[in-house]
């Protein structure tokens, strides 16, 4: 389930529409994705913009191991 957008670094729908086609296609027949790709991108942008350590994003993002 996607999380609510609540940080200034979160992507809006317009930039996500430009970025989404550039992300690799999901593996057909493989294990389903555990975290939405948009949440992973939002977590990366949060860490870059805020300047926190990779291991210290808020808990509503995917685990740091996934975003690192």
ROTORTOR-344160 format. One record per residue (C-alpha): x, y, z. Coordinates in pm, 1 decimal. Layout:
{atom {X; Y; Z}}
...
END
This chain:
{atom {0.0; 0.0; 0.0}}
{atom {151.6; 334.4; -98.7}}
{atom {216.7; 581.0; 176.5}}
{atom {69.0; 929.3; 201.6}}
{atom {276.1; 1204.6; 42.5}}
{atom {386.3; 1440.3; 315.7}}
{atom {743.6; 1557.1; 266.0}}
{atom {856.6; 1851.5; 51.9}}
{atom {1095.5; 1620.1; -133.3}}
{atom {816.1; 1382.6; -244.4}}
{atom {748.5; 1372.9; -615.1}}
{atom {421.3; 1503.0; -747.7}}
{atom {237.5; 1318.7; -1022.8}}
{atom {385.4; 1525.9; -1307.7}}
{atom {756.0; 1454.0; -1236.0}}
{atom {675.4; 1091.2; -1152.6}}
{atom {509.2; 1052.7; -1494.3}}
{atom {843.9; 1151.2; -1650.5}}
{atom {1056.8; 926.0; -1428.1}}
{atom {840.9; 613.3; -1415.1}}
{atom {904.4; 500.2; -1776.2}}
{atom {1280.8; 516.9; -1707.7}}
{atom {1266.1; 265.6; -1422.2}}
{atom {1332.1; -96.6; -1516.0}}
{atom {1030.1; -310.5; -1591.5}}
{atom {918.7; -545.3; -1313.8}}
{atom {1041.0; -902.0; -1346.4}}
{atom {754.0; -1093.8; -1505.6}}
{atom {707.0; -1425.9; -1334.6}}
{atom {934.3; -1331.8; -1047.8}}
{atom {864.9; -1230.4; -693.6}}
{atom {627.9; -934.1; -662.0}}
{atom {777.4; -604.1; -553.6}}
{atom {764.7; -547.6; -180.3}}
{atom {777.0; -166.1; -196.6}}
{atom {637.8; 65.5; -464.6}}
{atom {909.9; 216.8; -682.2}}
{atom {775.8; 565.4; -623.7}}
{atom {826.3; 526.1; -248.3}}
{atom {1186.3; 418.3; -307.5}}
{atom {1253.3; 721.2; -526.9}}
{atom {1087.2; 947.9; -267.9}}
{atom {1312.8; 801.6; 3.1}}
{atom {1624.9; 864.8; -206.3}}
{atom {1517.4; 1223.1; -274.0}}
{atom {1443.9; 1274.3; 96.6}}
{atom {1792.2; 1162.5; 201.4}}
{atom {1959.2; 1374.7; -66.3}}
{atom {1754.5; 1687.2; 9.4}}
{atom {1750.2; 1668.5; 390.3}}
{atom {2107.4; 1545.4; 420.7}}
{atom {2039.0; 1276.1; 679.0}}
{atom {2233.0; 950.9; 692.6}}
{atom {2111.1; 664.7; 472.3}}
{atom {2019.8; 467.1; 782.7}}
{atom {1803.9; 743.4; 932.5}}
{atom {1506.3; 812.6; 702.2}}
{atom {1160.2; 829.3; 863.6}}
{atom {990.6; 497.0; 926.1}}
{atom {718.4; 549.1; 666.3}}
{atom {975.5; 499.8; 388.2}}
{atom {1095.1; 155.4; 278.3}}
{atom {1385.9; 12.5; 482.2}}
{atom {1718.9; 187.8; 433.4}}
{atom {1870.2; -128.5; 282.0}}
{atom {1617.8; -107.7; -0.6}}
{atom {1675.9; 258.6; -78.7}}
{atom {2054.9; 249.5; -37.6}}
END
